[in-house]
Amino acid sequence: MDQFMQEAFSEALKGLSEGGIPIGSVLVKDNQIIGRGHNLRVQKGNPILHAEISCLENAGRIGSYKDTILYSTLMPCYLCAGAIVQFNIKKVIVGESETFKGAKDFMISKGIEVIDLNLDECKNLMKKFILEKPELWKEDIGDL
């Protein structure tokens, strides 16, 4: 696990420790983290505060996002993929997509390079969470 995915994973653990959903994200530009976030839907009662959205919000206005790389512990959903497309982020690196397929094909169809690292740490974290809190997970992915 590289340093940036490790930081995203740390964000996921932070979300879990707050009683939320363990998904984390960081935005990298010029080999520096310029934004970080984790899923805050539970903590803030906001249905759109997914990890990637929280990360982009924390990065703030940076002008162009086309030279950034978004790291996420889980394959982004369509909501987050839409933001990635909208802000012209050209590369997304994810920890895993086994527990949630997400919007990989959609992002690729929009010219985004998507790299799935298939990391056991990310898969195990999500599998444990889904097993322990299935209703919360179903709510998060819109599957209630």
N, C-alpha and C positions, 0 to 999 in steps of 0.2 A: 504494500500500500504506500503510494507516494505521499509526500508531505501535504499536498492539497487535499487529497482524498482523506487523509488522516484528520485534517481540520474539519472537513465536512462530517466525518464520522463522529468527531467530538461534539459537533453541533447536534447531531442526532441523539447522542447520549444526554446532552443537556435538555433537549425536548422531553425525552423519556423521564428524566429526573424531575421535571416540572409537572408530570402527570399527562403529558401530551404524546403525540405520535412521533416515533423515533426516525425522523427523516431530516437530514441536514444538507446544507448546500454552501458553497463558497464561489465567489466570482473572482477570477484571476486576470490581471492585465500586467504585461511586462514582468511576469514571474513574481508578482506581488498580489496578495489578497487585498481586494478593494471593497469587498462586501461579504458578509456572512449571514446566515440565518438558519432557522429550523422551523418546522411546522408548529404554528401557534394557534391552530384552529380551536383547540380545547382551552388553552390558557387565556385567549383573548375573546373567545366566543365569536370568532369571525370565520365564516366558512371559506374565504378565499386566501387565508394566510398560510398557504402551503410553503414549504421550505424555500423553494426557488423564488416565490413571490416575496417572501420575507427578506431573502438575500438581496434581491434587486432593490427593494425598498431601502435597505441599509446601505447599499452602494451609493444611492442617491443619483443625482443628475451628473452624468460624466460626459455628456455629449454623445459621441459615437461609442457603441458597444461592440462594433464589428471586430475589434482586435482583442476581445475577451474570450475566456474559456469558462464555462459554467461546469462546476463539479457538483454532483448530487449523489447521495447514497442510494437512491432508488430512481428507476427510469421515470422521467417526468410524465405527468398526466397531460391530457389535452389542454387544460387550463394553463398550466405552466409552459407547455410547448408553444401555446399561442403567444405568450409573453416573450419566449425565446425567439420566435419568428418575428414578432413585432419589433423587437429591439435589435434585430440583425446579428444575433450572436451566432457565430459560425461553427462553434465546436462545443459539444457537450460530452463530458466524461461521467459515466455512472458506475456506481458500485455494483449494482445488480438489477436484473429484470426478471428473475425467476418468480418472485413472489407477486410481482405486478408488471404486466407487459407494457403498460403505458402507451405513449404516442411515438414510439421510435420510427415507425414507417412514415408517419405524418412529418416528423422533423426531417427525415432523409429526403422525402419528396420536396421539401422546401430548400434543399441544398445544404443542410446542416450535417456536419460530420458527427456521428454518434459512436462513441466507443464504450462498450460494456465490459467492465473489468471482471465481472462474475466473481466477486469477492465473497468468500465464505463468511467473513465477519459481518458484512452487510446482510447477507441472506439469513444468517443465524439470528441476528438482531430482529429482523422483520418477522421471521417465522415464529419466534418466541412471543413477540408482541401480538401477532395475529391470533395465536393460540390462546393467549391470556385475555385479550380484549377484542373478540371477534365483532361485537356490535359497533364498537368505536371505529374499528378498521372499515367495516362496511359503510358506516356513515361517511368516513373520509373519502372513500372512492365512489360514493354515490350509489351504493349497491344495497340500500335498505329495502 
